[in-house]
């Protein structure tokens, strides 16, 4: 598949790295010559230097051979124009990054129908939604929902006092309706387990199963359950604003008491006029005296959402030292993940990885309806519909010859959630939630996809937004 990415910033880089690693032909259009040279050196992609909204530059990048065009520059108008031009030149599927939420809401129908944009992404909104899930489910550091919320996956770290430590998976007292699909060891090794693997203190385990079963895993892991009422957000940029807006929305769940801290006085005025139930404070997210003066330590959850990873790290450490029970942080540079983890900040969100996961499924077969990438990129989780003529239809799980490194964590069949075992028979139109290592996931189409002609991307994702 030929993919053209316009904009080689953080999101564009992450997308290009993922796509090229899955044997896609990728071309990046980047306006900054130095940035373009860096992308060419680090990635197995072709780069073109120039304006992605320019027809000549698009043609130089091979736009007429592209199946997908993804415009993710920092300028909404450039992204919209680039997609419009690409569609006029015959590209079947276009994706645009649109950051201005108000502009997006006012113009959504116009953008999609008249300007030829098939899928709109907003990394800041995606990051805010991810953090909102963590706030509503504070016992986990990662949460994903599948099958319209019927299936949940949570990532949690095992306490040394937990009753499940030093036992094999076959002997674990797990509640009916869930399964452990992945284990990350403290040393960094990641495995998709079988029954003989043993849970150890400090392991991060990924559980998958019925949402109502997994909503309270605290007792199993010997964690103190945290009831969240007070949330403090550090950073009033797009992500912080989006998160505050989500938490203000009473239809999204229980109400919270929210404080938002922003250093820029002018931005504070803007936020105060846009947010109705959030207390906006002007201050420095790394100032210990400000933390104490404004009683930031009283927060149940502290969210570090500034534009700078180092500021987020320092603010998160201050919060932990002052006794905040849960800290969530934005981390833009994946190289910093290990530092955050070492300092006890387990709940981190990388907008680039989240955005990449939303788009990666477009290069899959038509049966993949959702895809998530773990924050440290050790595994992927796919929700797919088993095609009628897929080769595993009618076979028991134990007889399907699935490779080591993948596991079916849940099956949704006629509204029933099934946690499968070896004798479970796979049936056509089952909705499968598959957990797999990256080098395995790219080869799973041979098991789950049928031989029928693929639908075009627009038909597959006409409901995406």
Beta strands, then each sheet from edge to edge (+ up, - down):
strand 1: 2-6
strand 2: 25-30
strand 3: 46-49
strand 4: 68-71
strand 5: 93-97
strand 6: 119-121
strand 7: 142-146
strand 8: 151-157
strand 9: 167-168
strand 10: 178-184
strand 11: 190-191
strand 12: 198-199
strand 13: 204-210
strand 14: 230-234
strand 15: 257-262
strand 16: 278-282
strand 17: 301-304
strand 18: 326-330
strand 19: 347-349
strand 20: 368-373
strand 21: 380-385
strand 22: 406-413
strand 23: 416-418
strand 24: 431-436
sheet 1: 3+ 2+ 1+ 4+ 5+ 6+
sheet 2: 7+ 8- 13+ 10- 11+
sheet 3: 9+ 12-
sheet 4: 16+ 15+ 14+ 17+ 18+ 19+
sheet 5: 20+ 21- 24+ 22- 23+
end
